[in-house]
C-alpha cells in the first residue's frame, strides 16, 4: 500500500476549486464542496482514490509542507485496544 497525497487546486476560468488525490497507482479530482470543511474535502478525495484503487480500511491524514498538502496513510484498526 502507498500513501495518498491530497492538495487543493485553485479555480480556473472554466472550473471551480477542486481537490486532487494522488498515489503512484492513480489520481482522482473531486469538486470542492463549500458546505464541508477543508479537512472533510481532502478526506473525501483521499477516500475516493482509496475506493477506486480498492484499498479497504481507514485512512489517517496529516498536513505537511509549505503548501499545506495532506498525506494519507492506511491504519490498521485491528491494533486498537
N, C-alpha and C positions, 0 to 999 in steps of 0.2 A: 504494500500500500504506500502511497505517496502523500505528501502534503498538498493541500489546495491553497492557492493564494487568491484573495479577492481584492478588487480595487474599484473605486468609483470612476466612471467615465463621464467627463463633462458633456453638457448638451451641445449639439451642433445645430445648424440651420434646419436640418431635416429630422433629427432625433432628439428626444429628451434625455435627461440624465439616466444612466444605466449603471448596473453593477456587473462586472466581469469576474468569473471564477475560472481559474486555470490550474491545470496539473499537467504533468508530462503526457498523460494519455488523452487529454481533451480540453475543451473550453466551452463554456456557456455564457451568454449575456442575457441578463434579465432587466426589464424596465424598473426604474426606481419607483417604489410605492411611497408617496409622500405621507400616507396615513401610518406608515411604520417608522420606527427609528432607524438610524443608520446601521446600528448593530443588527437589527432584525433583517434589514435588506441584505446585508452581507451574509448573514446566516442562511437566508433563503436561497441565495445564489450558490453558496457552498453546498447546501443540501441538494439543490437541483443537479449540480455536477456529480455529486456522490451517487445520487439515484441513477443518473444517466450512465455512470460507469459501473453500476450495480455493486456499489460498496455499501454494505449494511452497517448498522450501528450508529452511535452518536459521534458528533464532532465537537471538539473544543477549539475555540479561536482566541487569538491574541493579536493586538496591534503591534506592528513593527515598522521601523524605517521612518525617514523624514517625510515620506509621502502618505503615511497612515494606511498602508496596506494591511490586510489581515491575513494571517496564516492559520489554516485549519488543519488539525490532525485528528485521526480517529482515536477514540478512547475505548479501553476495554472495560465494559461495565461489569464484567464478571469479577473484577477485583474489589468491588465495593463491599464494605463490611455490613 
